Amino acid sequence: MISVIIPTYQEESHIKATLKALRNNDIAGLIAEVIVVDANSQDNTIDWAKSEGAKVVICPKKGRAAQMNYGAALATQHILYFLHADTIPPPGFTQEIVALFNQGTSAGCFRLAFDYPHWFLKANCWFTRFNLNAFRFGDQSLFLAKDKFLAVGGFCEKHLVLEDQHIIKQLSQIGSFKVIKRPVITSARKYLENGIYKTQAIFFLVYILYNLGLSQTKLESTYRKLIRQDKL
């Protein structure tokens, strides 16, 4: 069985649809619990999540890494599935996850697709088929065994950006990591709000600076200056 963990902050426009799709696409009924880990949203995120049957907890520390760790500590199942609030997995996704675990895989993700049909976004998503860390994004969701999660110490809470890159690199060193061929569908809102080409250039810049060893504080500062939004 699977514990789904969704970090949220001001996600009233997406969380209800995501939770509905999550339930509908769990064809085999393998989700034991959905834990929404909120960072004191001031909109209707919490109410919408509760109305869809999710367990809602308030994380004392804001930040995706901290919120996901908080949710994982409360999870009761062997398989953890981390999902963004604006991302929808494909029908039958839980069966595919469990099938991989039965074959000996300990962690993995899905390919990526956006909900906006722009050629450049489609081109970006094409690269997510390759099992290379450079093409791994948090929007692709992440499933892994809870014991593996604990073995790598969870998400590094010092990572304010690219926390997904960090944990996937660690997971790949201690077990097999697989990319499921079908995609999750995520919102293109950042690209549409900030400009498609500009946003991708910013992501590439942050990724390069990250690999050059720039501090997380400076990476976050750079990101927030360039990307117009109220959360990472």
N, C-alpha and C positions, 0 to 999 in steps of 0.2 A: 504493500500500500504506500501511498505517496502523501507527503505533507507539502502543500503549496504555500510559498511565502512571498508576499507582495509588499514592498515598501511604498509608502504613499506620503505625499504632501500636496495639498490643494489639487486633488485629482477628481473632483466631482464630475467633470465632463467626460471621464473615461471609465472610472472604476466600476460603475454598474454594468455597462456593456461588457467589460472584460470578465466580470464574475459570471454573468449569464452565459457567455460563450464558453467559459471554462467548464461550467457544469454541463452544458449541452454537448461539448466536444469530448467529454470524458465518457465515451460510449460504454466502456467496460466497468465503469463505477469503481475505479481504482484510487480515487482521491479520498483519503480519510478525513482530511481537514484542510481548510484554507485559512491561513493566518495573515491578516492585513496589519502591517506594522506601520502605524501612522506617527508623524512627527508634529502633532498638535495642529492639524489643519483647521483653518478658520472658516472653511466653506462646508459643503454637505458631504464631503468624502466619507466621514465616519458613519453618518446616518445611512447613506446609500449602501455602504459595505455591509452594515448590519442587516439591512433589509433583504440582502441577497444571501444571508445565512453565513457570512464569514465571521470568524472570530477576530475581533478588533482589539489590538493592544496598542498602548501609547509608549513609544520609545523615549526614554529620558534624554537621548542624544540624537540630534538631527544629523542625517547623513546616510546615504544609501548603504555603505558598508556596516555602520553601526546598527542600522535598522534591520538589515538582513541577519546579522549575527544575533540580534535580540530575538528575532522570530525563530531562528534555528535552535536557540536554547530552549524554546518552548515546544518545538516540534516533537511529536511522539512516534513518527514513522522512520523506517530505515532509509527510504529514499526522500531526499529533499529536492524540491523544484522551485527555483527562484525565477520570478516573472515580474516584468515591469507592468505598471498599472495601465499602460496604453498599448499593450501587446497581447495578441490573441493567438494561441497555439492551434494547430490544425485538428480536424476531427480524428479521433482515435489516437491522439498523441500519447496518452498514458499507456496504451498497449505497446507502443513502440519503445517507450522508455523502459518498461518492465522487461520486454523481450531482450533488449540490449544487456540489461543487468543479468538476466538468466544466461547470457552468452559470455559473461565474465567482464563486461565493461563496467567501470566504476564511476565514470563521469562523461558528460557530453552536452551537446546543445543542438539546436535546429539551425537550418539555413535561415536567411532573412529575406523578407519582402516588405515593401512599404505600401501604405494604403493610398498612395498618390502615383499615378502612372507617368512618371517622367523618365525619359531614357537614361539620364545620368544616374538617377537613383537605382534603376534596374541594373545598370552596369556595375554599380557598387555592390549590389546584392549578389551578383553573379560570382564574385570572388569569395563569398562566404562558404562556397562548396568545398574550398580547400582547407585541410586540417593544419593550418599554420596560425600561430598566435597573432600575427600581424592582422589577420582577417577576422579576429574574434571581437565581437561587440556585445555589451550587456543586453542589448535589445534582442539578441538571439535566444535569450533565456538560458538557464543553466540547471542541469540535473546532476546529482551526485549522491553517493552513499554517505550517510551521516558520519560513519566512522572515518571516511576519507576527509570529510569536512573538518572534523576534529583533529585529524592527523596533521593537517597543514595550518591549524590554528584559526580556521575560518577566514573571513575577509579581513584584510589589514585595515584597521580603522584610521591609520595615518594616511591612507590613500583617499583623498577627497575626490580625485578623478582617476579613471582607469583602474579601479579596484577589481574589475572583472579580468583585465589582462593579467594582473598580478596573481590572482588565485588560480587561473587556468594554467599559467606557467608552472605553478607549484604542483597542481594536480597531474599535469602531464609527466612530471618527474617521478611520480610514485605509482602510476597506474595508466591504464589505457583511456584515451579520450576520443570519443567518436562524435561525428557530425551527422545528424539524421538528415536525410535527403530532402524531406519536405520542409517548407519554411513556416515560421511564425510570421504574422502580419503585424507590423508596428506602425504607429502614427508618424507621419512625416512633418509634424507640427514645427519642430525646430528649424527644419530646412525651409519651410514655407514662411515662417516668421522672420528669419534672418537672411534668406536668399540661399538657394540651393548650392550654387558654386562657392559662394562665400563660406557657408557653413562647413562644407567638406574641406575647404582649405584650412579653416580654423582647427577642425579635428585633426587634420594631418600635421599641422604645426604643433599642436599639443602633444601628439604622439611622438613626434621627433624630439621635442624638448624633454619629454618623459624619458626617452631612451638615452638622452644625453646626460641624464642625471639631475635635471632641474628639480628643486625641492617641491613638495606637494603644495606648500603655501603659495609659491610663485606660479605653479601650474594653475591652481584654482583662481588666483588673481587674474592671470592672463585670460583664462576661459571666461570669467565673469565680465571682463572688460569688453570682450569681443562678441559674446553670445547674449542676446537679449531674452532673459527669462528670470524667474524668481527661484529656480532650483537647478541643481545639476542633473 
